[in-house]
Amino acid sequence: MDFGVLCVHAHPDDEAIWTGGTLARYADEGARTAVVTCTWAEGTRRAGELERSLDILGAGKPRLLGYADASKPESAPGSPRLLDVPLDEAVRRVVEHIREFRPDVVLTYDAYGSYGHPDHVHVHRVTMAAVEAAGYDQLYRDAGDPWRPHALYLATIPRSVVASHWQAVFGTPPEPGQTLPGVPDEHVTTHLDVGQWAERKWAAMHAHESEVGRGASMTLLTALPEQARAQMLANEWYRRVSYTGASETALSGPRS
């Protein structure tokens, strides 16, 4: 299978939470898969957890940019926060990985960063610029030969799914006018049923032991009723961004 999938994420554990089923499925089908992680540095605990997660998902070795998390300076001692790095520098670093890996599709977050985390929002912006720039031979000429992916997919959640699980997690329904994660259902272009890989995805998430202990997204998933949690693990949703003149190579439903 001559097909490459490259994810660009903000933190270790995002690869499992948002794209774990997609990565495991395509790796099993023989595709090339890899993950660029923009924060946390080599030698930190979470970098080691990321390596174990990627091994479970079949997504190669960590590709760490080594910047600091927005709120955790210990994530990359002595390095600037991702949010403070000049945009051109961050874009160039991602362009290098795109040109080296030469993916057919790139996956990252939607414009809201899936749920509004500032690092996620910034990684969306950086990746959008990098995917476009990677195809221009005039830009970043020392960062490898130009390469244009066929499409960019933005990981997201249908708003109806968010609303249906909100009360189960937080104990009350969303307040009128409250900002919710996700997008209107009609904005979702691609739905992948990854139920066959849900256990691998769950195992990859649990490889991030420090995050399991801290809570955060793992706690929210654990708080869901079993049926709702199974639904979240077995489904991944995206918005596709196509490029003029590109082929129709795309993520698709399970193959027979």
C-alpha positions as CSV (number, residue, x, y, z in Angstrom):
1,M,0.0,0.0,0.0
2,D,1.8,3.1,-1.2
3,F,0.1,5.6,1.1
4,G,1.5,8.0,3.7
5,V,-0.3,9.5,6.7
6,L,1.5,12.2,8.8
7,C,-0.1,13.7,11.9
8,V,1.0,17.0,13.4
9,H,0.0,17.3,17.1
10,A,0.8,19.6,20.0
11,H,1.5,17.3,22.9
12,P,2.2,13.6,23.6
13,D,-1.1,11.8,24.0
14,D,-2.9,13.8,21.3
15,E,-1.8,11.3,18.7
16,A,-3.8,8.6,20.5
17,I,-6.8,10.6,21.6
18,W,-7.6,12.3,18.3
19,T,-6.1,10.1,15.6
20,G,-5.1,6.8,17.3
21,G,-7.7,4.7,15.5
22,T,-6.7,6.2,12.1
23,L,-3.0,5.6,12.7
24,A,-3.5,2.0,13.9
25,R,-5.8,1.1,11.0
26,Y,-3.6,2.5,8.3
27,A,-0.5,1.0,9.8
28,D,-2.2,-2.4,9.7
29,E,-3.1,-1.9,6.1
30,G,0.5,-1.3,5.2
31,A,0.6,2.5,5.0
32,R,3.5,4.6,6.1
33,T,2.4,6.5,9.3
34,A,4.3,9.1,11.4
35,V,3.6,11.8,14.0
36,V,5.2,15.2,14.5
37,T,4.8,16.4,18.1
38,C,5.5,20.1,18.6
39,T,6.0,20.3,22.4
40,W,8.0,18.3,25.0
41,A,11.7,17.4,24.6
42,E,13.6,14.2,24.2
43,G,14.6,12.8,27.6
44,T,11.4,13.9,29.4
45,R,9.0,11.4,30.8
46,R,6.3,12.3,28.4
47,A,8.6,11.8,25.4
48,G,9.2,8.2,26.6
49,E,5.4,7.7,26.9
50,L,5.0,9.0,23.4
51,E,7.5,6.5,22.1
52,R,5.5,3.6,23.7
53,S,2.2,5.0,22.3
54,L,3.6,5.2,18.8
55,D,4.9,1.7,19.0
56,I,1.4,0.5,19.9
57,L,-0.1,2.4,17.0
58,G,2.6,1.4,14.5
59,A,3.6,5.0,13.8
60,G,7.3,4.9,14.0
61,K,9.6,6.9,16.3
62,P,8.8,10.3,17.9
63,R,9.4,13.4,15.7
64,L,9.8,15.9,18.5
65,L,10.2,19.6,17.7
66,G,11.2,20.2,21.3
67,Y,9.3,23.4,22.2
68,A,7.8,23.9,25.6
69,D,4.1,23.4,26.4
70,A,2.2,26.7,26.9
71,S,1.8,26.1,30.7
72,K,4.7,23.6,31.5
73,P,8.2,25.0,31.2
74,E,9.5,21.7,32.5
75,S,8.4,20.1,29.2
76,A,11.4,21.5,27.4
77,P,14.0,23.0,29.8
78,G,15.8,25.9,28.3
79,S,13.6,26.0,25.2
80,P,11.0,28.6,24.2
81,R,7.3,27.9,24.4
82,L,5.8,26.9,21.1
83,L,3.5,29.9,21.3
84,D,6.5,32.2,21.6
85,V,8.5,30.9,18.6
86,P,8.4,33.0,15.5
87,L,5.8,31.5,13.2
88,D,8.2,31.2,10.3
89,E,10.5,29.0,12.4
90,A,7.7,26.7,13.5
91,V,6.4,26.4,9.9
92,R,9.9,25.6,8.6
93,R,10.3,22.8,11.1
94,V,7.1,21.2,10.0
95,V,7.9,21.7,6.4
96,E,11.1,19.7,6.9
97,H,9.1,16.7,8.2
98,I,6.5,17.0,5.4
99,R,9.2,17.0,2.7
100,E,11.2,14.2,4.3
101,F,8.2,11.9,5.0
102,R,6.3,12.9,1.8
103,P,2.8,12.0,3.0
104,D,-0.3,11.7,0.9
105,V,-2.4,13.2,3.7
106,V,-1.7,15.3,6.8
107,L,-3.8,15.3,9.9
108,T,-4.0,18.0,12.5
109,Y,-6.7,19.8,14.6
110,D,-9.6,22.0,13.5
111,A,-9.3,25.8,13.8
112,Y,-10.6,25.6,17.4
113,G,-7.9,23.2,18.3
114,S,-10.6,20.6,18.8
115,Y,-11.4,22.1,22.2
116,G,-9.7,25.4,22.4
117,H,-6.3,24.6,23.9
118,P,-3.9,27.4,22.8
119,D,-1.2,25.0,21.7
120,H,-3.7,23.1,19.6
121,V,-5.0,26.3,18.0
122,H,-1.5,27.3,17.2
123,V,-0.5,23.9,15.7
124,H,-3.5,24.1,13.4
125,R,-2.3,27.5,12.1
126,V,1.3,26.3,11.8
127,T,0.3,23.1,10.0
128,M,-2.1,24.9,7.6
129,A,0.8,27.1,6.6
130,A,3.4,24.3,6.4
131,V,1.2,22.0,4.2
132,E,0.8,24.9,1.7
133,A,4.4,26.0,1.9
134,A,5.9,22.6,1.5
135,G,4.9,22.5,-2.2
136,Y,6.7,25.7,-3.2
137,D,10.3,25.4,-4.4
138,Q,10.8,29.1,-3.6
139,L,10.2,28.6,0.1
140,Y,12.5,26.9,2.7
141,R,14.9,25.8,-0.1
142,D,17.3,24.1,2.4
143,A,14.4,22.1,4.0
144,G,14.2,19.4,1.3
145,D,12.7,18.9,-2.1
146,P,9.1,20.3,-2.5
147,W,6.2,18.0,-1.7
148,R,2.5,18.8,-1.8
149,P,0.2,16.4,0.1
150,H,-3.1,15.5,-1.6
151,A,-5.2,16.7,1.3
152,L,-5.2,18.0,4.9
153,Y,-7.7,16.5,7.4
154,L,-8.7,18.4,10.5
155,A,-9.6,16.2,13.5
156,T,-12.9,17.3,15.1
157,I,-16.1,16.2,16.7
158,P,-19.7,16.6,15.4
159,R,-21.5,19.1,17.7
160,S,-24.3,16.6,18.2
161,V,-22.0,14.1,19.7
162,V,-20.5,16.7,22.1
163,A,-24.0,17.8,23.2
164,S,-25.2,14.2,23.7
165,H,-22.3,13.4,26.1
166,W,-22.0,16.7,27.8
167,Q,-24.3,16.0,30.7
168,A,-22.8,12.6,31.3
169,V,-19.4,14.1,31.8
170,F,-20.2,17.4,33.6
171,G,-23.5,16.6,35.3
172,T,-25.5,19.4,33.6
173,P,-26.5,20.1,30.0
174,P,-24.6,22.9,28.1
175,E,-25.8,26.4,29.0
176,P,-27.5,28.4,26.2
177,G,-24.9,30.1,24.1
178,Q,-22.0,28.1,25.7
179,T,-19.0,27.6,23.5
180,L,-18.7,23.9,22.7
181,P,-15.9,21.8,21.1
182,G,-16.5,20.4,17.6
183,V,-18.2,21.7,14.5
184,P,-21.8,21.6,13.2
185,D,-22.5,18.0,11.9
186,E,-22.7,19.2,8.3
187,H,-19.1,20.4,8.4
188,V,-17.8,16.9,9.0
189,T,-16.6,15.5,5.7
190,T,-15.1,12.2,6.8
191,H,-16.1,9.7,9.4
192,L,-13.9,6.7,10.1
193,D,-15.3,3.7,12.0
194,V,-12.2,2.5,13.9
195,G,-13.9,0.1,16.3
196,Q,-11.7,-2.7,15.2
197,W,-8.7,-0.7,16.5
198,A,-10.4,0.8,19.6
199,E,-8.5,-1.4,22.1
200,R,-5.2,-0.4,20.5
201,K,-6.2,3.2,20.7
202,W,-7.2,2.8,24.4
203,A,-3.9,1.1,25.1
204,A,-1.9,3.9,23.4
205,M,-3.8,6.4,25.5
206,H,-2.9,4.5,28.7
207,A,0.8,4.5,27.6
208,H,0.7,8.1,28.7
209,E,0.8,7.2,32.3
210,S,1.6,10.7,33.6
211,E,-1.5,12.0,31.9
212,V,-3.7,9.1,33.1
213,G,-2.5,10.0,36.6
214,R,-3.1,13.7,36.1
215,G,-6.6,13.3,34.7
216,A,-7.5,15.7,31.8
217,S,-8.9,14.0,28.7
218,M,-8.4,10.5,30.1
219,T,-10.6,11.4,33.1
220,L,-13.3,12.8,30.9
221,L,-13.4,9.6,28.8
222,T,-13.4,7.4,31.8
223,A,-16.3,9.4,33.3
224,L,-18.5,8.5,30.3
225,P,-21.0,5.6,30.5
226,E,-19.5,2.5,28.9
227,Q,-21.6,2.7,25.7
228,A,-20.7,6.4,25.2
229,R,-17.0,5.8,25.8
230,A,-17.1,2.9,23.3
231,Q,-18.7,5.3,20.7
232,M,-16.0,7.9,21.2
233,L,-13.1,5.4,20.9
234,A,-14.6,3.7,17.9
235,N,-15.2,6.8,15.8
236,E,-13.0,9.5,14.4
237,W,-14.2,12.5,12.5
238,Y,-12.5,15.0,10.2
239,R,-13.0,18.0,7.9
240,R,-11.1,17.6,4.6
241,V,-9.2,20.4,3.1
242,S,-8.4,19.7,-0.6
243,Y,-5.8,21.2,-2.9
244,T,-6.5,22.4,-6.4
245,G,-5.2,19.9,-9.0
246,A,-4.5,17.2,-6.3
247,S,-5.6,13.7,-6.8
248,E,-8.6,12.3,-4.9
249,T,-6.5,10.2,-2.6
250,A,-8.3,10.3,0.7
251,L,-9.0,8.7,4.0
252,S,-12.0,6.4,3.6
253,G,-14.1,3.9,5.4
254,P,-12.9,0.4,6.2
255,R,-11.8,-1.6,3.2
256,S,-13.2,-5.0,2.4
